[in-house]
């Protein structure tokens, strides 16, 4: 096990992850007492309810994206910058956005674009929100860094210890009488990776001149993943989901340079994974091959172009 590193990650990615983790730790420390204080319970519930309503009202139309971005920015602005309440609200908002990745984006992929557009506009308005959002994403999905923990027999006290490190969470349905919660299935874990990475791809490709985490971050992520993370079902799921939403913008911005990354995926990454002949990896390999063969990166992804308003709500006589 000595020859296999404990963690596979690019130095720059690790540095950025560490810097954002400090911002997150500071925010958590600031709100720690407030988060559990009985006296603040009603205020906390009010903040969380407001955030839930705003985020749930995000819809895939230009007018709704604009409206909800302004509504959320105004809601945050209702708290003085730097206060405990403002930090609590900002942190709650970032968590709520990522909850939508799991509950909505993984089921309706194109919703990622509306959620991402609103998130970018809020991040432009409030830099701390943008930092907390990416820090929480890194914490929820290690492949968004991108980093990977190779599994080596005997390195971990149990398989569950390794799975938790990778980001597995407790299964929703628990058999009775277990002292330690049962973890989710790998299928479920991969479905959550998909939701997070479809959102992250959509987020980085948003066209906003003041974007704090734009297409250059998409480029860095894709090149680091293919260069530093081994091909397996997890990394392939992250890569396929991310390129599905960011590939078009990456091709538009980098052209032949991005083409070289695609060549590495087609000529090295996928063949390495195919050689393992893992039945569970076949569907994601097939999706990625189709995307490359059909040159999916030349077409805007479904959901990227949003109508100005929801035409279905306008009854025409």
Secondary structure, DSSP 8 states (H G I E B T S, - for coil): -TTS-S-EE-HHHHHHHHHHHHHHHHHHHHHHHHHH-GGGHHHHHHHHHHHHHHHHT--SBHHHHHHHHHHHHHHHHTS-TTSHHHHHHHHHHHHHHHHHIIIIITTSTTHHHHHHHHHHHHHHH-HHHHHHHHHHHHHH-GGGTTEE----TTTSSSHHHHHHHHT--B-SS--TT-SS--B--HHHHHHHHHHHHHHHHHHHT---TT-TT-HHHHHHHHHHHHHHS--SHHHHHHHHHHHHHHHHHHHHHHTHHHHHHHHHIIIIIHHHHHHTT-GGGHHHHHHHHHHHHTTGGGS--TTSS-BSS-GGGS---
